[in-house]
């Protein structure tokens, strides 16, 4: 394997990237994997390499890589110019870097599909740049595809950790791994394993209409289901994600819930005939408003009576308000801004 378009020093000083050509192949510890073993491509999209290296790269370096497969890592940076040098991550697998200059989460993730096709990957594993996969993450996915050969779309568990504060938009998770894997598995685009047939044969792609509000992963799941491919949970394929101080603020949580309301409206309009959408909104919006009033009534009662659960009920009322406002704003043409990116 050769280096293309980059200056590299493999003795630990990192790699100096140049923006053209945008695809580069980089050695990490030089571990050749020969033969016709199936290839699992691990892909991470990021806006800033420093975020990836501080979080996801640390987990990838500690992964257990089951025998019987080949592994490569693809890092897609989504900005107009590289944010810096991609340093060695300490894993014995080849690493590819791509600078995707078309801004937006869907553009970055769809670039992953294109690159996965170019390198003939059999399986594509998607991770977010700010998560840390547990060391058994790949083991669990490999065990799942070996035990369920018909499965084409698998998803693992998100384990949200709260170093400080709380989040209006994110439920607090248990502290123990065993308790975490007993919970219903959350579906998300940052912890997926996909068979190549989904994007090569069925043409599944991330929809840019959801770049502003999120739920692009839920839409992907809808597309897969329309092709007859059901998502299969893998509870022990766990990634950890820290809810940082910024994300734990009330404003951030309210904003995210608002965008969830926008995305629910957009999902409705994408998969439902217009007349059905109109009829549904005429019925559902008044019902939602009544439930919202009920949430605020319970929160007010709890604060008047100084009940122990008063803060939780207030959070529920705030979240319901944000979601309801989001649906109304989506109806008026707003498309969200939580995931919208501005290149700096």
C-alpha positions in Angstrom: 0.0 0.0 0.0 1.4 3.4 -0.9 0.9 6.9 0.4 -0.9 9.3 -1.9 -1.0 13.1 -1.5 0.5 13.3 2.0 3.9 13.6 3.7 4.2 11.0 6.4 6.7 10.1 9.1 5.8 6.7 10.5 7.9 7.2 13.6 5.2 9.0 15.5 5.2 12.6 14.4 1.9 12.3 12.7 0.9 13.0 9.1 0.7 16.2 7.2 -2.3 16.3 5.0 -2.9 18.3 1.9 -6.4 18.8 0.4 -5.8 17.4 -3.0 -6.2 14.7 -4.0 -8.7 14.3 -1.2 -8.3 10.5 -0.7 -5.1 9.2 1.0 -4.1 5.9 2.3 -1.9 5.8 5.3 0.0 3.1 7.1 -0.5 2.6 10.8 2.1 0.1 12.2 2.1 -1.7 8.8 0.1 -4.9 9.4 -0.5 -6.6 6.1 -3.7 -8.7 6.0 -3.6 -11.1 3.0 -6.1 -13.4 1.4 -9.8 -13.1 0.6 -11.2 -12.6 4.0 -14.2 -10.3 4.2 -13.4 -6.7 4.7 -15.0 -4.7 7.5 -14.5 -0.9 7.0 -14.8 1.2 10.1 -15.8 4.7 9.1 -15.9 7.9 11.2 -17.1 11.3 10.0 -15.8 14.3 11.8 -15.7 18.1 11.5 -12.4 18.3 13.5 -9.7 15.7 13.7 -8.9 16.7 17.3 -12.4 15.6 18.4 -11.9 12.2 16.7 -8.5 11.7 18.2 -9.6 12.7 21.7 -12.5 10.3 21.7 -13.2 7.7 19.0 -9.6 7.0 18.1 -8.8 6.0 21.7 -11.5 3.4 21.5 -10.5 2.1 18.1 -6.9 1.7 19.4 -8.2 -0.6 22.1 -10.6 -2.7 20.0 -10.3 -6.5 19.8 -10.2 -7.4 16.1 -11.7 -10.9 15.6 -9.9 -13.3 13.3 -11.4 -14.3 9.9 -11.9 -10.7 8.7 -9.8 -7.8 7.3 -10.2 -4.4 8.8 -9.6 -0.8 7.6 -10.4 2.6 9.1 -11.8 5.5 7.0 -11.9 9.0 8.5 -14.0 11.5 6.5 -13.4 15.1 7.5 -16.2 17.4 6.6 -14.9 20.9 6.0 -13.4 23.1 3.3 -9.8 22.7 4.5 -8.2 20.0 6.7 -8.2 20.9 10.4 -4.7 19.6 10.9 -2.7 16.4 10.8 -4.2 12.9 11.3 -1.9 11.3 13.8 -1.3 7.5 14.1 -4.1 6.0 16.2 -2.1 3.0 17.5 -4.2 0.3 15.8 -2.7 -2.4 13.5 -5.0 -1.6 10.6 -4.7 0.5 7.4 -6.2 4.0 7.7 -7.7 6.1 4.9 -8.5 9.8 5.1 -10.9 11.7 2.9 -11.6 15.4 2.9 -15.3 15.9 2.0 -15.7 19.6 1.1 -19.4 19.5 0.5 -20.7 20.5 4.0 -23.3 18.5 5.8 -23.6 15.3 7.7 -25.4 13.5 4.9 -22.6 14.5 2.4 -20.0 13.1 4.8 -21.8 9.9 5.5 -22.7 9.3 1.8 -19.1 9.8 1.0 -18.4 6.9 3.3 -20.7 4.7 1.1 -18.8 5.8 -2.0 -15.4 5.0 -0.5 -16.7 1.7 0.9 -17.7 0.7 -2.6 -14.4 1.7 -4.0 -12.5 -0.5 -1.6 -15.0 -3.4 -1.9 -15.8 -3.5 1.7 -18.2 -6.4 2.7 -19.4 -4.7 5.9 -19.4 -1.0 6.9 -19.3 0.0 10.6 -20.3 3.6 11.3 -19.1 5.5 14.4 -19.4 9.1 15.5 -16.3 11.0 16.2 -17.2 11.8 19.8 -18.0 8.2 21.0 -15.7 5.6 22.4 -16.4 2.0 21.4 -15.9 -0.6 24.2 -13.1 -3.0 23.5 -15.6 -5.9 22.7 -17.6 -3.7 20.3 -16.3 -5.4 17.1 -16.4 -8.9 18.7 -20.1 -8.5 19.4 -20.9 -7.4 15.9 -18.9 -10.2 14.3 -20.6 -12.7 16.6 -23.9 -11.3 15.6 -23.4 -11.6 11.8 -22.0 -15.1 12.2 -25.0 -16.2 14.2 -27.5 -14.3 12.0 -26.3 -14.7 8.4 -29.4 -13.1 7.0 -29.0 -9.8 9.0 -27.9 -6.9 6.8 -28.4 -3.9 9.2 -27.3 -4.2 12.8 -27.2 -1.5 15.6 -25.6 -1.4 19.0 -26.2 0.3 22.2 -25.5 3.9 23.2 -24.3 4.4 26.7 -24.6 8.0 27.7 -22.3 9.2 30.4 -22.8 12.4 32.4 -19.5 13.8 33.8 -21.5 16.7 35.2 -24.9 18.2 35.0 -27.9 16.7 33.2 -29.5 16.9 29.8 -33.1 17.8 29.0 -32.8 15.8 25.8 -31.0 12.7 27.0 -32.1 10.2 29.5 -29.6 9.4 32.3 -28.2 5.8 31.9 -27.2 3.3 34.5 -23.7 3.2 35.8 -23.1 -0.5 35.2 -22.5 -2.2 31.9 -24.8 -5.2 32.8 -27.7 -2.8 33.6 -27.1 -0.9 30.4 -27.3 -3.9 28.1 -30.7 -4.8 29.6 -32.2 -1.6 28.4 -33.9 -1.3 25.0 -31.2 -0.7 22.3 -31.2 2.9 20.9 -30.9 3.1 17.1 -28.5 5.7 15.9 -26.2 6.5 12.9 -23.1 6.5 15.2 -23.3 2.8 16.0 -24.2 0.8 13.0 -23.0 -2.2 11.0 -24.3 -2.4 7.4 -23.9 -5.0 4.7 -22.7 -3.7 1.4 -25.9 -4.7 -0.4 -27.8 -1.9 1.4 -25.9 0.9 -0.3 -24.5 -0.9 -3.4 -27.7 -2.8 -4.4 -30.6 -1.0 -2.7 -29.1 2.4 -3.0 -29.8 3.5 0.6 -28.4 6.9 1.4 -28.6 9.6 4.1 -31.1 12.3 3.1 -29.7 15.8 3.2 -33.2 17.2 4.1 -32.5 16.0 7.7 -29.1 17.7 8.0 -30.6 20.6 9.9 -32.8 18.7 12.4 -31.4 15.2 12.8 -33.2 11.9 12.5 -31.3 11.1 9.3 -30.5 7.7 10.9 -34.2 7.0 11.5 -34.9 7.9 7.9 -32.1 5.5 6.8 -33.8 2.8 8.8 -37.1 3.5 7.0 -35.3 3.2 3.7 -33.9 -0.2 4.7 -37.3 -1.4 5.8 -38.8 -0.4 2.5 -36.2 -2.7 0.9 -37.2 -5.6 3.2 -34.2 -5.2 5.5 -35.1 -5.0 9.2 -32.6 -3.5 11.7 -31.4 -6.1 14.3 -30.2 -4.9 17.7 -26.9 -6.1 19.2 -27.2 -5.0 22.9 -23.6 -5.8 23.8 -22.0 -3.8 20.9 -21.7 -0.8 23.2 -20.3 2.7 22.6 -19.9 5.3 25.3 -20.8 8.9 24.7 -20.1 11.7 27.2 -22.8 14.3 27.6 -20.5 17.3 27.9 -21.2 20.5 29.9 -22.3 22.3 26.8 -24.7 19.6 25.7 -26.0 19.3 29.3 -27.3 22.9 29.3 -31.0 23.6 29.3 -30.7 25.7 26.1 -29.0 22.8 24.2 -31.5 20.3 25.4 -34.5 22.5 24.5 -33.0 23.2 21.1 -32.5 19.5 20.4 -36.0 18.7 21.4 -37.3 21.4 19.1 -35.4 20.0 16.2 -36.8 16.5 17.0 -40.2 18.1 16.6 -39.1 19.4 13.2 -37.8 16.1 12.1 -41.0 14.3 13.1 -42.9 16.6 10.9 -40.5 16.1 8.0 -40.6 12.3 8.4 -44.4 12.4 8.3 -44.4 14.4 5.1 -41.8 12.2 3.4 -43.6 8.9 4.1 -47.3 9.9 4.2 -49.6 11.1 1.4 -50.4 14.8 1.6 -54.1 14.3 2.4 -53.3 11.9 5.2 -50.8 14.4 6.6 -53.4 17.1 6.6 -56.0 14.9 8.3 -53.5 13.6 10.8 -52.3 17.1 11.8 -55.8 18.3 12.3 -56.4 15.5 14.8 -53.0 15.2 16.4 -52.0 18.8 17.0 -55.0 19.5 19.3 -54.3 16.2 21.1 -50.7 17.1 21.5 -51.6 20.5 22.8 -53.9 19.0 25.4 -51.2 16.6 26.5 -48.8 19.5 26.8 -51.2 21.4 29.0 -51.4 18.2 31.2 -47.6 18.1 31.5 -47.5 21.7 32.7 -50.3 21.1 35.1 -48.5 18.1 36.7 -45.3 20.1 36.9 -47.0 23.1 38.5 -48.8 20.8 41.1 -45.5 19.1 41.9 -43.7 22.4 42.6 -46.6 23.8 44.7 -46.6 20.6 46.8 -42.8 20.4 46.8 -42.9 16.8 45.5 -39.6 14.9 45.0 -40.2 14.4 41.3 -40.9 18.1 40.6 -37.7 18.7 38.6 -38.3 15.7 36.4 -41.9 16.7 35.7 -40.7 20.2 34.8 -38.1 18.7 32.4 -40.9 16.6 30.8 -43.1 19.7 30.3 -40.2 21.7 28.8 -39.3 18.9 26.5 -42.9 18.5 25.4 -43.1 22.2 24.7 -40.0 22.2 22.6 -41.2 19.2 20.6 -44.6 20.8 20.0 -43.1 24.1 19.0 -40.8 22.2 16.6 -43.7 20.5 14.9 -45.4 23.9 14.4 -42.2 25.5 13.1 -41.7 22.5 10.7 -45.2 23.1 9.4 -44.2 26.8 8.8 -41.1 25.8 6.8 -38.3 25.8 9.5 -35.8 22.9 8.9 -33.7 23.0 12.1 -30.2 24.1 12.9 -28.9 21.6 15.5 -26.8 19.6 13.0 -26.3 22.5 10.5 -22.6 23.2 10.1 -20.7 26.3 9.4 -17.1 25.9 8.3 -14.7 27.8 10.5 
